[in-house]
Amino acid sequence: SSPLSLGSITEWVPSEGVALAELAAMSLRRAIIRAKEAVQPLRKTSRKDQTRIGTYPVPPEASIWWANRYQVPGGEIKQSFS
């Protein structure tokens, strides 16, 4: 069997269902903790840095461009990694 097989995980637990439930709960706890850490900023942005410094000319068709931002005139976008 492979090193990641379910048999090696369940040796320390009486049944497979309990092992899977405990693994799922542990993974969920870890994911929640990671998400909380990623969301919290180090400190609040100051009021000076939050203030808007001006208004910028936005063309009327900008809303159409924004709505179509995932579409490309030539077809689909293909990415490749070497």
Contact map, one row per residue, 1 for C-alpha under 8 A:
1110100000000000000000000000000000000000000000000000000000000000000000000000000000
1111100000000000000000000000000000000000000000000000000000000000000000000000000000
1111100100000000000000000000000000000000000000000000000000000000000000000000000000
0111110110000000000000000000000000000000000000000000000000000000000000000000000000
1111111110000000000000000000000000000000000000000000000000000000000000000000000000
0001111111000001000000000000000000000000000000000000000000000000000000000000000000
0000111111100000000000000000000000000000000000000000000000000000000000000000000000
0011111111100000000000000000000000000000000000000000000000000000000000000000000000
0001111111111000001000000000000000000000000000000000000000000000000000000000000000
0000011111111111001000000000000000000000000000000000000000000000000000000000000000
0000001111111100000000000000000000000000000000000000000000000000000000000000000000
0000000011111100000000000000000000000000000000000000000000000000000000000000000000
0000000011111111011000000000000000000000000000000000000000000000000000000000000000
0000000001111111011000000000000000000000000000000000000000000000000000000000000000
0000000001001111111000000000000000000000000000000000000000000000000000000000000000
0000010001001111111100000000000000000000000000000000000000000000000000000000000000
0000000000000011111110000000000000000000000000000000000000000000000000000000000000
0000000000001111111111000000000000000000000000000000000000000000000000000000000000
0000000011001111111111100000000000000000000000000000000000000000000000000000000000
0000000000000001111111110000000000000000000000000000000000000000000000000000000000
0000000000000000111111111000000000000000000000000000000000000000000000000000000000
0000000000000000011111111100000000000000000000000000000000000000000000000000000000
0000000000000000001111111110000000000000000000000000000000000000000000000000000000
0000000000000000000111111111000000000000000000000000000000000000000000000000000000
0000000000000000000011111111100000000000000000000000000000000000000000000000000000
0000000000000000000001111111110000000000000000000000000000000000000000000000000000
0000000000000000000000111111111000000000000000000000000000000000000000000000000000
0000000000000000000000011111111100000000000000000000000000000000000000000000000000
0000000000000000000000001111111110000000000000000000000000000000000000000000000000
0000000000000000000000000111111111000000000000000000000000000000000000000000000000
0000000000000000000000000011111111100000000000000000000000000000000000000000000000
0000000000000000000000000001111111110000000000000000000000000000000000000000000000
0000000000000000000000000000111111111000000000000000000000000000000000000000000000
0000000000000000000000000000011111111100000000000000000000000000000000000000000000
0000000000000000000000000000001111111110000000000000000000000000000000000000000000
0000000000000000000000000000000111111111000000000000000000000000000000000000000000
0000000000000000000000000000000011111111000000000000000000000000000000000000000000
0000000000000000000000000000000001111111100000000000000000000000000000000000000000
0000000000000000000000000000000000111111100000000000000000000000000000000000000000
0000000000000000000000000000000000011111110000000000000000000000000000000000000000
0000000000000000000000000000000000000111111100000000000000000000000000000000000000
0000000000000000000000000000000000000001111100000000000000000000000000000000000000
0000000000000000000000000000000000000000111110000000000000000000000000000000000000
0000000000000000000000000000000000000000111111000000000000000000000000000000000000
0000000000000000000000000000000000000000001111101100000000000000000000000000000000
0000000000000000000000000000000000000000000111111100000000000000000000000000000000
0000000000000000000000000000000000000000000011111110000000000000000000000000000000
0000000000000000000000000000000000000000000001111110000000000000000000000000000000
0000000000000000000000000000000000000000000011111110000000000000000000000000000000
0000000000000000000000000000000000000000000011111111000000000000000000000000000000
0000000000000000000000000000000000000000000000111111100000000000000000000000000000
0000000000000000000000000000000000000000000000000111111000000000000000000000000000
0000000000000000000000000000000000000000000000000011111000000000000000000000000000
0000000000000000000000000000000000000000000000000001111100000000000000000000000000
0000000000000000000000000000000000000000000000000001111110000000000000000000000000
0000000000000000000000000000000000000000000000000000011111000000000000000000000000
0000000000000000000000000000000000000000000000000000001111100000000000000000000000
0000000000000000000000000000000000000000000000000000000111110100000000000000000000
0000000000000000000000000000000000000000000000000000000011111100000000000000000000
0000000000000000000000000000000000000000000000000000000001111110000000000000000000
0000000000000000000000000000000000000000000000000000000000111111100000000000000000
0000000000000000000000000000000000000000000000000000000001111111110000000000000000
0000000000000000000000000000000000000000000000000000000000011111111000000000000000
0000000000000000000000000000000000000000000000000000000000001111111100000000000000
0000000000000000000000000000000000000000000000000000000000001111111110000000000000
0000000000000000000000000000000000000000000000000000000000000111111110000000000000
0000000000000000000000000000000000000000000000000000000000000011111110000000000000
0000000000000000000000000000000000000000000000000000000000000001111111100000000000
0000000000000000000000000000000000000000000000000000000000000000111111110000000000
0000000000000000000000000000000000000000000000000000000000000000000111110000000000
0000000000000000000000000000000000000000000000000000000000000000000111111011000000
0000000000000000000000000000000000000000000000000000000000000000000011111111100000
0000000000000000000000000000000000000000000000000000000000000000000000111110000000
0000000000000000000000000000000000000000000000000000000000000000000000011111000000
0000000000000000000000000000000000000000000000000000000000000000000000111111100000
0000000000000000000000000000000000000000000000000000000000000000000000110111110000
0000000000000000000000000000000000000000000000000000000000000000000000010011111000
0000000000000000000000000000000000000000000000000000000000000000000000000001111100
0000000000000000000000000000000000000000000000000000000000000000000000000000111110
0000000000000000000000000000000000000000000000000000000000000000000000000000011111
0000000000000000000000000000000000000000000000000000000000000000000000000000001111
0000000000000000000000000000000000000000000000000000000000000000000000000000000111
